[in-house]
């Protein structure tokens, strides 16, 4: 494990949020899409369930997408702004199936503040640990999805949004076969 468990979960949520718009797709087109996303990510707390909430999550997705490929100074600036806007106040909490972990907003805070704070806290750990090189973009042709490399040897090259790794491996195999045959 590279980071604390709650940090890894938050980072995977960031990747999934960013990738909900990868390669020209729109995975958060409707309120139902957002409901499904939040359920899949295990996100709890209050919800407005309106168009403003959906739009604010899409704006956050765009900010996190830009942060994913930003340099360290730009990432720090964005992380600090996200924490400040949400009036983040880190505290240890234990709930549901989770042991002690950090929350920096209340369950009643607006969804976008809870999401941005979770992302910012996780990204702060990445930045402090000098691990930003684990935040990548898929190496497959025609794919711009985010990749989080938590492997021990830092070898993850492809996203989890589709079959990018499989397609690349098949193409390499066919190229080797063509070269020998």
Backbone torsions as a table, in degrees:
resi	resn	phi	psi	omega
1	UNK	NA	129.5	-177.7
2	UNK	-85.3	-43.1	-177.4
3	UNK	-122.4	171.9	174.5
4	UNK	-59.8	151.0	-176.7
5	UNK	-54.6	-42.5	-179.3
6	UNK	-68.1	-30.3	176.2
7	UNK	-67.4	-44.6	179.4
8	UNK	-62.7	-40.2	177.7
9	UNK	-62.9	-45.3	179.8
10	UNK	-63.8	-39.6	178.5
11	UNK	-65.5	-39.4	177.3
12	UNK	-65.4	-36.2	176.4
13	UNK	-64.4	-40.6	177.1
14	UNK	-60.4	-47.0	179.2
15	UNK	-59.1	-46.0	-179.0
16	UNK	-65.9	-36.5	176.8
17	UNK	-66.6	-49.1	178.7
18	UNK	-59.0	-43.7	-176.7
19	UNK	-74.8	-7.3	175.7
20	UNK	-70.1	-7.4	174.8
21	UNK	-126.6	18.5	-178.4
22	UNK	-72.3	148.7	173.8
23	UNK	55.9	35.0	175.4
24	UNK	79.6	6.5	179.6
25	UNK	-85.5	165.1	173.7
26	UNK	-130.6	95.0	-178.4
27	UNK	-83.2	-5.3	178.0
28	UNK	-123.7	54.4	-178.0
29	UNK	-76.9	-30.1	-174.1
30	UNK	-131.5	168.3	175.4
31	UNK	-61.1	-37.1	177.9
32	UNK	-63.1	-37.9	176.7
33	UNK	-61.8	-43.8	178.9
34	UNK	-64.7	-43.2	177.7
35	UNK	-57.1	-46.2	-180.0
36	UNK	-63.3	-44.4	179.7
37	UNK	-59.3	-49.3	-177.7
38	UNK	-63.9	-38.5	177.8
39	UNK	-65.7	-43.6	179.9
40	UNK	-63.3	-33.1	-178.7
41	UNK	-89.1	-4.5	179.3
42	UNK	71.9	30.7	-177.8
43	UNK	-84.1	126.3	-178.8
44	UNK	-117.1	179.0	177.9
45	UNK	108.3	-178.3	-174.6
46	UNK	-68.6	156.6	-179.6
47	UNK	-141.3	142.3	173.5
48	UNK	-87.7	-31.0	-178.5
49	UNK	52.6	49.7	177.9
50	UNK	-133.7	176.0	-177.8
51	UNK	-63.1	-34.4	178.9
52	UNK	-64.4	-40.6	179.3
53	UNK	-64.2	-45.3	178.9
54	UNK	-60.5	-45.4	-179.8
55	UNK	-65.4	-37.7	179.3
56	UNK	-66.0	-35.8	177.2
57	UNK	-68.6	-38.6	176.2
58	UNK	-62.9	-40.5	177.4
59	UNK	-63.9	-42.1	177.1
60	UNK	-60.8	-43.0	178.6
61	UNK	-56.1	-44.0	178.9
62	UNK	-62.9	-44.3	179.0
63	UNK	-61.7	-44.2	-179.5
64	UNK	-68.6	-32.4	176.1
65	UNK	-63.8	-43.7	177.2
66	UNK	-66.8	-38.8	179.9
67	UNK	-64.8	-33.5	-175.9
68	UNK	-56.0	-34.3	-177.9
69	UNK	-111.1	11.1	-178.3
70	UNK	-76.5	161.2	172.2
71	UNK	-78.0	171.5	-173.5
72	UNK	-58.8	-44.9	-177.9
73	UNK	-63.5	-42.6	178.6
74	UNK	-67.3	-38.5	178.6
75	UNK	-63.6	-43.5	178.3
76	UNK	-60.4	-44.1	-179.9
77	UNK	-60.0	-44.9	-179.9
78	UNK	-67.2	-45.7	179.4
79	UNK	-58.0	-47.6	-179.4
80	UNK	-62.7	-39.5	179.3
81	UNK	-65.8	-43.1	179.1
82	UNK	-61.1	-43.3	178.7
83	UNK	-65.2	-40.8	-179.7
84	UNK	-66.9	-44.4	-179.5
85	UNK	-61.2	-33.4	-178.5
86	UNK	-87.4	-0.7	-177.1
87	UNK	54.6	46.7	-174.5
88	UNK	-63.4	136.8	177.4
89	UNK	-138.7	89.9	-174.7
90	UNK	-57.5	139.1	177.4
91	UNK	-154.2	150.5	177.5
92	UNK	-80.7	134.9	178.0
93	UNK	-138.8	158.4	175.6
94	UNK	-135.5	125.7	179.0
95	UNK	-156.4	161.9	179.8
96	UNK	47.2	-126.1	-179.5
97	UNK	-95.5	9.1	-176.8
98	UNK	-94.7	135.7	171.1
99	UNK	-78.8	-167.4	-177.8
100	UNK	-57.5	130.5	176.2
101	UNK	-154.4	172.9	-176.6
102	UNK	-92.4	135.1	164.8
103	UNK	-124.4	149.8	179.8
104	UNK	-126.8	7.2	174.0
105	UNK	-139.4	167.8	176.8
106	UNK	-87.5	160.0	176.5
107	UNK	-62.9	-18.7	-179.8
108	UNK	-87.9	-9.3	-180.0
109	UNK	-62.7	153.0	177.0
110	UNK	-54.3	144.6	-177.5
111	UNK	-50.2	-47.8	-176.4
112	UNK	-62.5	-33.9	176.5
113	UNK	-68.7	-40.1	178.8
114	UNK	-66.1	-42.7	-180.0
115	UNK	-67.0	-45.5	-177.9
116	UNK	-67.2	-35.6	179.1
117	UNK	-68.7	-43.9	177.0
118	UNK	-58.6	-44.5	179.4
119	UNK	-63.7	-46.7	-177.3
120	UNK	-63.8	-41.0	179.0
121	UNK	-63.5	-42.5	178.6
122	UNK	-66.2	-43.5	-179.9
123	UNK	-67.7	-30.1	174.7
124	UNK	-61.5	-40.9	176.6
125	UNK	-62.5	-41.3	178.8
126	UNK	-61.7	-47.0	-178.1
127	UNK	-65.3	-47.6	-179.2
128	UNK	-61.4	-34.5	-179.8
129	UNK	-82.8	3.2	-178.3
130	UNK	54.7	45.1	-176.1
131	UNK	-117.1	21.3	-177.9
132	UNK	-62.2	-20.1	178.1
133	UNK	-68.9	-9.0	175.0
134	UNK	-79.5	-11.7	178.6
135	UNK	-97.2	110.3	-173.0
136	UNK	-132.3	178.8	172.2
137	UNK	-116.0	144.5	-178.9
138	UNK	-52.9	137.7	-179.2
139	UNK	-87.0	-4.2	-180.0
140	UNK	-69.6	147.9	175.3
141	UNK	-61.5	142.2	176.2
142	UNK	62.0	27.7	176.3
143	UNK	-131.6	129.2	179.2
144	UNK	-117.5	21.7	-177.1
145	UNK	-70.6	151.1	176.8
146	UNK	-75.3	147.2	177.9
147	UNK	-129.4	130.2	173.6
148	UNK	-108.8	113.8	-177.7
149	UNK	-96.4	101.9	176.2
150	UNK	-103.6	12.3	-180.0
151	UNK	-71.2	152.0	-178.3
152	UNK	-63.2	-38.4	-176.5
153	UNK	-97.7	11.1	175.6
154	UNK	56.2	47.3	-172.8
155	UNK	-110.2	-0.1	-177.5
156	UNK	-70.4	127.5	-175.7
157	UNK	-119.0	-21.2	-172.3
158	UNK	-120.4	154.9	-178.2
159	UNK	-76.6	175.0	177.4
160	UNK	-108.2	15.1	-174.8
161	UNK	-83.6	-19.3	-176.8
162	UNK	-158.3	-134.7	-177.0
163	UNK	-111.9	31.4	-174.3
164	UNK	-57.7	-48.1	-178.9
165	UNK	-63.4	-44.1	-179.6
166	UNK	-61.8	-46.4	179.5
167	UNK	-60.8	-42.1	179.9
168	UNK	-65.0	-41.3	179.7
169	UNK	-67.5	-40.0	177.7
170	UNK	-64.5	-43.3	179.1
171	UNK	-62.4	-41.8	178.5
172	UNK	-65.3	-40.9	178.1
173	UNK	-61.5	-46.9	-179.8
174	UNK	-63.7	-37.1	178.0
175	UNK	-65.5	-40.0	178.0
176	UNK	-65.1	-41.8	179.8
177	UNK	-64.0	-41.0	-180.0
178	UNK	-66.0	-34.9	-179.1
179	UNK	-71.6	-28.9	-177.7
180	UNK	-96.5	-12.6	-173.6
181	UNK	-113.0	NA	NA
